Amino acid sequence: MNQMITNHLPTAELQALDAAHHFHPFTDRNALAKKGARVITSADGVWLKDSEGHKIIDGMAGLWCVNIGYGRKELARVAARQMEELPYYNTFFQTTHVPAIALAAKIAELAPAHMNQVFFASSGSEANDTNIRLVRRYWQVKGKPEKRTIIARWNGYHGSTMGGGSLGGMKPIHAHGGMIEGIHHIGQPDWWSEGGDMTPEEFGLLRARELETAIEELGVENVAAFIGEPIQGAGGVIVPPSTYWPEIQRICKKYGILLIADEVITGFGRTGNWFGSTTFDIKPDIITIAKGLSSGYQPVGGSILSDDVAEVVAEGGEFFHGYTYSGHPVACAVALENLHLMQEEHVVEHVANVAHPYLKARWDALRDHPMVGETKLVGLMGSLALTPNKEKRAKFAAEAGTVGYKVRERCFANDLIMRHVGDRIIISPPLVITTAEIDILVERAKKSLDEAYKIVKDEGL
Ligand code: PLP
């Protein structure tokens, strides 16, 4: 039966089968069943094709991951070759293989100088679960087993496993229950929504100092680490004020707690440097990686460890942790080829060149739109804050997210993928996007905003 389900089936039939048997992540199943999922059939560069023949510009690089763009045959060839030579072997119990060795060495070459070891996982969520184990183990080995609490931020996102979901500060995820103990959340540096009358710089300091207050309240003897995304991605591309990260860094140093930079989105070129930690001048003890590491062609992630973390954990003897697919040879071979291609084709330099000033100028010009307040862009990740009153940074009368959803729907109808997070609209296109494609993306975004604005007026939202 399964062999007969191909791209050639009519869309409605594919949608019906999908609704009958496929329980989607982060989706309201009943709403989807009524509407039918959009069926994506192929892709090339920054362009997706669906089963109805639409050519859609992917302003989100899938889920912020297809950094090198779709359709790279080199990656398919490497995967096929590796599957023939060694499709699987594990990295437990003192064994290894060339793809894992070579990828770990390449990541160490690209990472900040004090970080030279990689622990592999298959996703960002898994890598963050590893990080919880790592930092707690680190303090055990140092003779301070009570240092277990990890401080994270509300509206941060670190994945949706039990560990990742608990580190994240997404209230709807927490509301589904079963979060793990020992995670404490502080406020996020979202000046637009929460900064009141303060300047962004004052607000950045205020939110960073919540870390200091939390450490004092919890007792430094109980705190293991702080985790944050250099730029919150799933939270709405929240770019922190310039004062935020230096203050966080100062506090982590003062109290001697470990700093985990979750670079699942910002890693591998997204911000115009190999790592967002470089863009924001952060010196982390652990960096979480996934997504852009393989440009999404294979599920692979991991934790890059500072020499200190690696040495301390190693002093404790065997680290009782690992996944069957830690360092999977096919995933590692594909990720390595992806990084080679990015280097050969100067993709990270391309990001810096097309983002500033080309996309930035066009993105910021969207502030002329009556419904757009703040615009933010760092490298190739950006956001627009929608508002009925720019001066007051006001919220719409309709429930939060209603207007954002309307814009997203118009984008979808205009063959542009942009996501909404509440009433923020976000982009994160493949890093290989050209200036001509940026023009198309911005044109379609503007058209969608105009159409949504009309709906907002007509419906009094
Ligand atoms: N951390 C961050 C910052 C992310 O954005 C994500 C996913 O979007 C994750 C972790 C989880 O990664 P995964 O979905 O690969 O488990």
Residues whose N, C-alpha, C, O or C-beta is under 5 A from the ligand:
A	BS01	PLP	S123 G124 S125 E126 Y157 H158 G159 E229 G233 D262 V264 I265 A290
